[in-house]
Amino acid sequence: MTTVVLADDHELVRRGLRGLLEAEPDCRILAEATDGLAAVQAVAKLKPTVLFLDLSLPRLHGLEVLKQVRVDSPHTKVIILSMHDDEPYVIEALRAGAMAYVLKGSDSAEIARAFHEVLAGRRFLSAPLSEWAINALATRTTDTSDPMQSLTAREREVLQLAAAGLGNPEIAERLFISPRTAETHRTNFMRKLGLQTQTDLVRFAIRKGIIEA
């Protein structure tokens, strides 16, 4: 049995994916998530075979979801379904462990093909994506110069919410932690990233694709 979690904040997209996948033999949709934190929690709990993941998710950006999924459920294969076809998004998704990158607007046959390729252990890119993405994947290395690599999973979650403008009490409520713990995580990631102000944080998050401008 192939199990799937769908993570997209658009109901029509999720409905279309569900219809396509339910037509596949021995395929079961375990859960749908409408934001990044819910996606991380669903995958950690259910350990699906495949995660269909949008990048532009509220609460936690899809790239951060992907990185956390690789830790919580390393056997889950991730298929990115995104409107972004620019190089930074594609390369970072591939380097973070995505098995496929499919552009929104692709027809159902291409999405089904990506699904089958990933299940067979092969990577897949939508046709419009250039050969440079494959080359980048082939030479994938961990960028030890990236300070984001030093953050814990919880610090990444707090960073996402803080960059979106939430204060410590709101972050604490979202993550089911105390405001003091939220403040500690904020202090830690600001120190690790060399950031001083909220403006610095927002600029950093936009540059890294954690939030959208």
Backbone as CSV, one residue per row, in Angstrom:
resi,resn,N_x,N_y,N_z,CA_x,CA_y,CA_z,C_x,C_y,C_z
1,MET,0.840,-1.199,0.000,0.000,0.000,0.000,0.878,1.253,0.000
2,THR,0.631,2.162,-0.930,1.323,3.443,-0.972,0.496,4.468,-0.218
3,THR,1.083,5.082,0.791,0.364,6.067,1.592,0.865,7.472,1.262
4,VAL,-0.053,8.436,1.310,0.255,9.788,0.843,-0.308,10.825,1.810
5,VAL,0.455,11.893,2.017,-0.031,13.101,2.676,0.031,14.237,1.660
6,LEU,-1.021,15.044,1.601,-1.091,16.185,0.697,-0.947,17.467,1.502
7,ALA,-0.013,18.334,1.132,0.196,19.600,1.836,0.108,20.752,0.846
8,ASP,-1.031,21.415,0.850,-1.258,22.561,-0.032,-2.382,23.383,0.578
9,ASP,-2.251,24.715,0.524,-3.274,25.539,1.158,-4.436,25.868,0.226
10,HIS,-4.443,25.307,-0.973,-5.553,25.524,-1.907,-6.397,24.248,-2.006
11,GLU,-7.660,24.372,-1.656,-8.539,23.212,-1.633,-8.677,22.571,-3.011
12,LEU,-8.732,23.386,-4.069,-8.894,22.825,-5.416,-7.694,21.967,-5.807
13,VAL,-6.498,22.398,-5.408,-5.298,21.617,-5.707,-5.350,20.284,-4.968
14,ARG,-5.680,20.336,-3.692,-5.755,19.096,-2.910,-6.830,18.162,-3.463
15,ARG,-7.951,18.740,-3.850,-9.033,17.918,-4.387,-8.612,17.251,-5.692
16,GLY,-7.902,18.010,-6.547,-7.438,17.440,-7.804,-6.430,16.329,-7.594
17,LEU,-5.494,16.538,-6.663,-4.503,15.510,-6.356,-5.169,14.271,-5.770
18,ARG,-6.125,14.489,-4.872,-6.811,13.346,-4.263,-7.516,12.513,-5.330
19,GLY,-8.200,13.183,-6.252,-8.894,12.457,-7.314,-7.936,11.669,-8.193
20,LEU,-6.789,12.286,-8.511,-5.793,11.618,-9.345,-5.193,10.413,-8.638
21,LEU,-4.839,10.578,-7.379,-4.151,9.511,-6.657,-5.097,8.384,-6.247
22,GLU,-6.340,8.710,-5.963,-7.281,7.657,-5.584,-7.599,6.731,-6.752
23,ALA,-7.273,7.186,-7.966,-7.443,6.321,-9.135,-6.276,5.359,-9.295
24,GLU,-5.199,5.583,-8.529,-4.040,4.704,-8.584,-4.306,3.448,-7.736
25,PRO,-3.860,2.292,-8.198,-4.062,1.069,-7.405,-3.253,1.094,-6.109
26,ASP,-3.857,0.611,-5.034,-3.176,0.478,-3.739,-2.596,1.793,-3.243
27,CYS,-3.339,2.877,-3.430,-2.898,4.189,-2.964,-3.933,4.739,-1.988
28,ARG,-3.457,5.206,-0.840,-4.358,5.708,0.188,-3.891,7.068,0.678
29,ILE,-4.805,8.042,0.688,-4.505,9.372,1.211,-4.719,9.343,2.720
30,LEU,-3.655,9.584,3.484,-3.748,9.522,4.942,-4.219,10.832,5.556
31,ALA,-3.805,11.953,4.967,-4.133,13.245,5.565,-3.906,14.360,4.562
32,GLU,-4.562,15.489,4.829,-4.341,16.714,4.080,-3.931,17.799,5.066
33,ALA,-2.954,18.611,4.674,-2.490,19.710,5.524,-2.593,21.013,4.746
34,THR,-3.043,22.056,5.428,-3.218,23.347,4.772,-2.145,24.361,5.159
35,ASP,-1.216,23.965,6.023,-0.104,24.853,6.367,1.131,24.009,6.688
36,GLY,2.269,24.686,6.787,3.524,23.965,6.944,3.673,23.218,8.246
37,LEU,3.243,23.809,9.330,3.362,23.132,10.621,2.498,21.880,10.665
38,ALA,1.293,21.977,10.122,0.416,20.806,10.080,1.023,19.710,9.217
39,ALA,1.701,20.099,8.145,2.347,19.106,7.277,3.455,18.369,8.017
40,VAL,4.290,19.109,8.744,5.369,18.490,9.519,4.796,17.519,10.544
41,GLN,3.759,17.951,11.237,3.151,17.105,12.269,2.527,15.846,11.671
42,ALA,1.847,15.993,10.524,1.203,14.841,9.887,2.237,13.809,9.437
43,VAL,3.316,14.281,8.834,4.339,13.355,8.357,5.041,12.671,9.525
44,ALA,5.346,13.436,10.566,6.016,12.850,11.733,5.162,11.755,12.364
45,LYS,3.859,11.947,12.375,2.953,10.982,12.996,2.660,9.794,12.093
46,LEU,2.431,10.047,10.801,1.907,9.017,9.902,2.975,8.313,9.081
47,LYS,4.149,8.935,8.900,5.251,8.349,8.126,4.766,7.846,6.756
48,PRO,4.208,8.729,5.925,3.682,8.282,4.629,4.778,7.885,3.657
49,THR,4.394,7.152,2.628,5.336,6.804,1.567,5.740,8.046,0.791
50,VAL,4.749,8.899,0.513,4.966,10.086,-0.322,4.302,11.303,0.321
51,LEU,4.989,12.425,0.238,4.409,13.717,0.608,4.380,14.609,-0.627
52,PHE,3.188,15.048,-1.024,3.054,16.089,-2.041,3.095,17.422,-1.304
53,LEU,4.047,18.286,-1.653,4.315,19.478,-0.852,4.370,20.742,-1.707
54,ASP,3.523,21.701,-1.361,3.612,23.039,-1.953,4.696,23.816,-1.217
55,LEU,5.349,24.753,-1.895,6.373,25.556,-1.235,5.784,26.751,-0.498
56,SER,4.765,27.372,-1.066,4.219,28.610,-0.492,3.115,28.295,0.509
57,LEU,3.519,27.749,1.653,2.569,27.386,2.690,2.599,28.407,3.822
58,PRO,1.455,28.698,4.435,1.466,29.551,5.624,2.070,28.829,6.824
59,ARG,2.477,29.616,7.803,3.006,29.165,9.093,4.414,28.575,9.011
60,LEU,4.718,27.793,7.987,6.077,27.285,7.806,6.296,27.049,6.316
61,HIS,7.314,27.704,5.760,7.567,27.612,4.320,7.869,26.170,3.918
62,GLY,7.485,25.817,2.692,7.652,24.452,2.219,9.080,23.943,2.270
63,LEU,10.054,24.808,2.023,11.448,24.368,2.086,11.830,23.970,3.509
64,GLU,11.302,24.679,4.485,11.573,24.316,5.875,10.834,23.031,6.247
65,VAL,9.633,22.860,5.708,8.902,21.597,5.910,9.727,20.443,5.363
66,LEU,10.242,20.605,4.167,11.028,19.559,3.520,12.231,19.166,4.372
67,LYS,12.943,20.148,4.877,14.130,19.857,5.687,13.756,19.113,6.966
68,GLN,12.625,19.496,7.567,12.214,18.825,8.796,11.725,17.406,8.515
69,VAL,11.042,17.215,7.395,10.565,15.881,7.015,11.732,14.926,6.809
70,ARG,12.830,15.418,6.253,13.986,14.557,6.043,14.535,14.027,7.375
71,VAL,14.309,14.781,8.447,14.755,14.355,9.781,13.723,13.434,10.424
72,ASP,12.448,13.839,10.375,11.388,13.115,11.089,10.980,11.817,10.404
73,SER,11.042,11.799,9.073,10.589,10.623,8.328,11.455,10.459,7.078
74,PRO,12.705,10.030,7.251,13.659,10.008,6.133,13.263,9.102,4.978
75,HIS,12.364,8.153,5.204,11.953,7.265,4.122,10.793,7.834,3.298
76,THR,10.207,8.929,3.769,9.133,9.567,3.000,9.722,10.265,1.784
77,LYS,9.168,9.966,0.618,9.615,10.598,-0.623,8.786,11.863,-0.844
78,VAL,9.470,12.958,-1.137,8.797,14.251,-1.246,8.728,14.699,-2.698
79,ILE,7.512,15.015,-3.136,7.273,15.579,-4.465,6.835,17.030,-4.272
80,ILE,7.646,17.949,-4.766,7.284,19.363,-4.705,6.326,19.672,-5.848
81,LEU,5.223,20.322,-5.521,4.273,20.798,-6.524,4.167,22.301,-6.323
82,SER,4.783,23.075,-7.219,4.963,24.506,-6.956,4.760,25.344,-8.209
83,MET,4.427,26.615,-7.975,4.336,27.577,-9.072,5.713,28.177,-9.385
84,HIS,6.675,27.989,-8.503,7.992,28.606,-8.667,8.871,27.769,-9.601
85,ASP,9.336,28.375,-10.678,10.226,27.669,-11.590,11.590,28.333,-11.675
86,ASP,11.875,29.257,-10.725,13.160,29.935,-10.767,14.229,29.111,-10.065
87,GLU,15.455,29.319,-10.462,16.579,28.470,-10.060,16.760,28.308,-8.559
88,PRO,16.711,29.389,-7.743,16.966,29.193,-6.311,15.992,28.218,-5.651
89,TYR,14.714,28.312,-5.984,13.731,27.415,-5.384,13.996,25.964,-5.790
90,VAL,14.206,25.750,-7.075,14.370,24.384,-7.570,15.624,23.749,-6.991
91,ILE,16.747,24.455,-7.052,18.004,23.890,-6.574,17.953,23.634,-5.075
92,GLU,17.400,24.576,-4.313,17.363,24.365,-2.861,16.464,23.192,-2.503
93,ALA,15.356,23.038,-3.223,14.467,21.900,-2.965,15.169,20.582,-3.266
94,LEU,15.896,20.524,-4.362,16.610,19.306,-4.722,17.711,19.010,-3.699
95,ARG,18.436,20.032,-3.312,19.521,19.833,-2.352,18.983,19.431,-0.976
96,ALA,17.755,19.862,-0.669,17.164,19.528,0.625,16.564,18.128,0.638
97,GLY,16.529,17.469,-0.535,16.099,16.081,-0.550,14.827,15.763,-1.302
98,ALA,14.254,16.735,-2.016,13.059,16.442,-2.814,13.395,15.444,-3.915
99,MET,12.489,14.487,-4.145,12.689,13.501,-5.206,12.140,13.977,-6.544
100,ALA,11.183,14.902,-6.505,10.588,15.397,-7.748,10.168,16.842,-7.563
101,TYR,10.192,17.589,-8.655,9.762,18.982,-8.651,8.846,19.162,-9.853
102,VAL,7.563,19.338,-9.561,6.543,19.437,-10.609,5.911,20.816,-10.541
103,LEU,5.784,21.457,-11.672,5.202,22.790,-11.709,3.682,22.720,-11.672
104,LYS,3.084,23.618,-10.892,1.631,23.727,-10.918,1.226,24.167,-12.323
105,GLY,0.183,23.614,-12.808,-0.204,23.838,-14.197,0.152,22.645,-15.056
106,SER,0.948,21.720,-14.520,1.242,20.475,-15.241,-0.042,19.659,-15.371
107,ASP,-0.145,18.910,-16.453,-1.344,18.102,-16.609,-1.275,16.864,-15.721
108,SER,-2.400,16.200,-15.599,-2.496,15.059,-14.688,-1.545,13.931,-15.084
109,ALA,-1.290,13.783,-16.379,-0.390,12.725,-16.836,1.025,12.952,-16.325
110,GLU,1.473,14.214,-16.314,2.822,14.507,-15.831,2.917,14.303,-14.318
111,ILE,1.877,14.689,-13.596,1.884,14.476,-12.141,1.900,12.985,-11.825
112,ALA,1.098,12.217,-12.566,1.085,10.764,-12.364,2.442,10.156,-12.690
113,ARG,3.076,10.655,-13.744,4.397,10.146,-14.103,5.409,10.428,-12.999
114,ALA,5.359,11.652,-12.443,6.258,11.991,-11.351,6.045,11.049,-10.171
115,PHE,4.805,10.762,-9.865,4.452,9.865,-8.768,5.053,8.479,-8.996
116,HIS,4.899,7.948,-10.215,5.405,6.612,-10.526,6.933,6.578,-10.513
117,GLU,7.557,7.634,-11.036,9.022,7.681,-11.051,9.593,7.697,-9.634
118,VAL,8.974,8.491,-8.776,9.442,8.591,-7.397,9.253,7.260,-6.669
119,LEU,8.129,6.606,-6.885,7.897,5.303,-6.251,8.928,4.271,-6.714
120,ALA,9.406,4.446,-7.941,10.415,3.532,-8.479,11.827,3.912,-8.035
121,GLY,11.936,4.977,-7.240,13.238,5.381,-6.735,14.008,6.313,-7.647
122,ARG,13.298,6.879,-8.639,13.962,7.793,-9.575,13.462,9.217,-9.354
123,ARG,14.317,10.171,-9.684,13.942,11.581,-9.545,13.241,12.066,-10.808
124,PHE,12.446,13.132,-10.639,11.665,13.639,-11.769,11.595,15.156,-11.703
125,LEU,11.741,15.793,-12.872,11.569,17.234,-12.995,10.577,17.529,-14.111
126,SER,9.734,18.533,-13.908,8.843,18.963,-14.978,9.656,19.339,-16.210
127,ALA,9.059,19.108,-17.349,9.758,19.337,-18.618,10.361,20.728,-18.763
128,PRO,9.699,21.814,-18.318,10.292,23.145,-18.525,11.564,23.401,-17.729
129,LEU,11.826,22.583,-16.720,12.996,22.838,-15.879,14.263,22.395,-16.603
130,SER,15.267,23.239,-16.529,16.471,23.035,-17.337,17.391,21.970,-16.775
131,GLU,18.366,21.577,-17.597,19.344,20.553,-17.213,20.194,20.984,-16.029
132,TRP,20.278,22.309,-15.799,21.109,22.768,-14.685,20.613,22.217,-13.354
133,ALA,19.305,21.998,-13.239,18.768,21.495,-11.979,19.249,20.064,-11.723
134,ILE,19.274,19.252,-12.768,19.756,17.878,-12.636,21.238,17.879,-12.261
135,ASN,22.005,18.752,-12.915,23.433,18.844,-12.605,23.658,19.277,-11.156
136,ALA,22.835,20.224,-10.694,22.950,20.681,-9.310,22.662,19.547,-8.343
137,LEU,21.677,18.730,-8.678,21.331,17.597,-7.826,22.460,16.572,-7.801
138,ALA,23.064,16.342,-8.947,24.130,15.338,-9.042,25.343,15.717,-8.203
139,THR,25.536,17.018,-7.989,26.685,17.488,-7.218,26.258,17.992,-5.851
140,ARG,25.139,17.473,-5.364,24.569,17.955,-4.112,25.555,17.784,-2.954
141,THR,25.753,18.854,-2.225,26.578,18.830,-1.017,25.895,19.669,0.051
142,THR,26.267,19.434,1.282,25.740,20.249,2.365,26.551,21.525,2.460
143,ASP,25.863,22.640,2.441,26.533,23.938,2.507,26.808,24.282,3.962
144,THR,28.019,23.961,4.418,28.361,24.198,5.817,28.535,25.681,6.109
145,SER,28.603,26.517,5.072,28.729,27.945,5.290,27.371,28.589,5.543
146,ASP,26.296,27.855,5.349,24.956,28.387,5.546,24.608,28.331,7.031
147,PRO,24.429,29.487,7.693,24.138,29.470,9.131,22.812,28.797,9.458
148,MET,21.898,28.687,8.481,20.633,28.001,8.719,20.855,26.552,9.129
149,GLN,21.980,25.971,8.690,22.263,24.578,9.014,22.499,24.376,10.508
150,SER,22.794,25.465,11.213,23.081,25.347,12.648,21.826,25.415,13.504
151,LEU,20.678,25.727,12.899,19.446,25.878,13.667,18.800,24.530,13.945
152,THR,18.177,24.435,15.109,17.385,23.248,15.412,16.046,23.343,14.698
153,ALA,15.317,22.229,14.674,14.003,22.223,14.028,13.070,23.229,14.685
154,ARG,13.089,23.299,16.018,12.214,24.235,16.716,12.605,25.673,16.433
155,GLU,13.923,25.944,16.364,14.365,27.298,16.041,13.912,27.707,14.652
156,ARG,13.895,26.766,13.716,13.407,27.066,12.373,11.921,27.429,12.402
157,GLU,11.155,26.703,13.192,9.720,26.982,13.296,9.483,28.367,13.893
158,VAL,10.211,28.686,14.957,10.064,29.991,15.591,10.510,31.097,14.636
159,LEU,11.590,30.858,13.901,12.062,31.842,12.920,10.979,32.148,11.899
160,GLN,10.339,31.114,11.356,9.294,31.292,10.350,8.179,32.184,10.892
161,LEU,7.734,31.896,12.104,6.622,32.644,12.684,7.045,34.056,13.081
162,ALA,8.254,34.181,13.610,8.750,35.508,13.998,8.926,36.401,12.773
163,ALA,9.434,35.836,11.686,9.615,36.611,10.456,8.278,37.058,9.884
164,ALA,7.225,36.282,10.163,5.886,36.641,9.693,5.238,37.693,10.582
165,GLY,5.940,38.101,11.652,5.463,39.187,12.480,4.812,38.790,13.789
166,LEU,4.825,37.501,14.124,4.209,37.065,15.370,5.116,37.352,16.561
167,GLY,4.514,37.746,17.668,5.256,37.960,18.896,5.420,36.661,19.659
168,ASN,6.192,36.708,20.729,6.458,35.494,21.501,5.200,34.825,22.051
169,PRO,4.220,35.576,22.596,2.995,34.913,23.077,2.238,34.191,21.960
170,GLU,2.180,34.815,20.770,1.482,34.175,19.645,2.235,32.935,19.169
171,ILE,3.547,33.032,19.102,4.361,31.879,18.708,4.172,30.742,19.701
172,ALA,4.179,31.085,20.973,4.006,30.076,22.021,2.673,29.357,21.864
173,GLU,1.623,30.118,21.560,0.296,29.511,21.391,0.262,28.592,20.174
174,ARG,0.883,29.011,19.083,0.891,28.200,17.857,1.653,26.886,18.054
175,LEU,2.760,26.946,18.794,3.654,25.792,18.909,3.462,25.010,20.208
176,PHE,2.507,25.460,21.040,2.219,24.777,22.306,3.448,24.743,23.219
177,ILE,4.108,25.903,23.290,5.240,26.066,24.194,4.993,27.314,25.029
178,SER,5.833,27.583,26.010,5.662,28.771,26.837,6.251,29.993,26.129
179,PRO,5.742,31.189,26.435,6.324,32.400,25.849,7.814,32.536,26.166
180,ARG,8.216,32.104,27.343,9.630,32.180,27.709,10.481,31.279,26.815
181,THR,9.954,30.074,26.513,10.673,29.166,25.613,10.748,29.750,24.212
182,ALA,9.654,30.354,23.768,9.650,30.995,22.449,10.698,32.097,22.394
183,GLU,10.780,32.877,23.460,11.773,33.949,23.515,13.187,33.390,23.470
184,THR,13.414,32.288,24.171,14.737,31.662,24.172,15.127,31.199,22.774
185,HIS,14.181,30.544,22.076,14.468,30.088,20.710,14.753,31.279,19.788
186,ARG,13.985,32.359,19.964,14.203,33.549,19.138,15.601,34.124,19.401
187,THR,15.967,34.226,20.653,17.295,34.745,20.998,18.395,33.876,20.401
188,ASN,18.195,32.569,20.476,19.221,31.652,19.972,19.408,31.758,18.470
189,PHE,18.280,31.769,17.717,18.476,31.800,16.264,18.959,33.168,15.793
190,MET,18.564,34.240,16.469,19.063,35.560,16.095,20.576,35.612,16.297
191,ARG,21.051,35.024,17.394,22.494,34.990,17.656,23.226,34.149,16.616
192,LYS,22.692,32.960,16.319,23.344,32.069,15.361,23.405,32.682,13.960
193,LEU,22.384,33.456,13.615,22.320,34.032,12.266,22.954,35.417,12.194
194,GLY,23.382,35.931,13.334,24.022,37.240,13.348,23.058,38.373,13.061
195,LEU,21.804,38.241,13.492,20.776,39.250,13.245,20.557,40.075,14.504
196,GLN,20.240,41.364,14.308,20.080,42.266,15.443,18.644,42.742,15.630
197,THR,17.944,42.990,14.538,16.621,43.604,14.621,15.596,42.782,13.856
198,GLN,14.308,43.124,14.068,13.232,42.475,13.325,13.368,42.735,11.829
199,THR,13.828,43.913,11.464,14.038,44.232,10.048,15.107,43.323,9.449
200,ASP,16.190,43.091,10.196,17.229,42.159,9.740,16.640,40.773,9.518
201,LEU,15.790,40.359,10.452,15.178,39.028,10.366,14.304,38.908,9.130
202,VAL,13.467,39.896,8.890,12.567,39.845,7.733,13.360,39.815,6.430
203,ARG,14.381,40.649,6.339,15.205,40.666,5.120,15.884,39.319,4.901
204,PHE,16.402,38.736,5.978,17.047,37.418,5.890,16.038,36.359,5.431
205,ALA,14.850,36.368,6.015,13.832,35.366,5.684,13.389,35.489,4.233
206,ILE,13.269,36.680,3.739,12.894,36.871,2.323,14.008,36.382,1.411
207,ARG,15.243,36.723,1.763,16.395,36.301,0.937,16.523,34.788,0.867
208,LYS,16.179,34.123,1.968,16.282,32.663,2.027,15.036,31.948,1.499
209,GLY,14.004,32.712,1.140,12.788,32.092,0.646,11.926,31.512,1.745
210,ILE,12.173,31.904,2.999,11.389,31.384,4.124,10.017,32.032,4.153
211,ILE,9.978,33.331,3.843,8.714,34.037,3.641,8.800,34.762,2.313
212,GLU,7.672,35.161,1.792,7.651,35.877,0.525,7.566,37.363,0.764
213,ALA,8.206,38.120,-0.107,8.194,39.575,0.030,6.780,40.107,-0.166
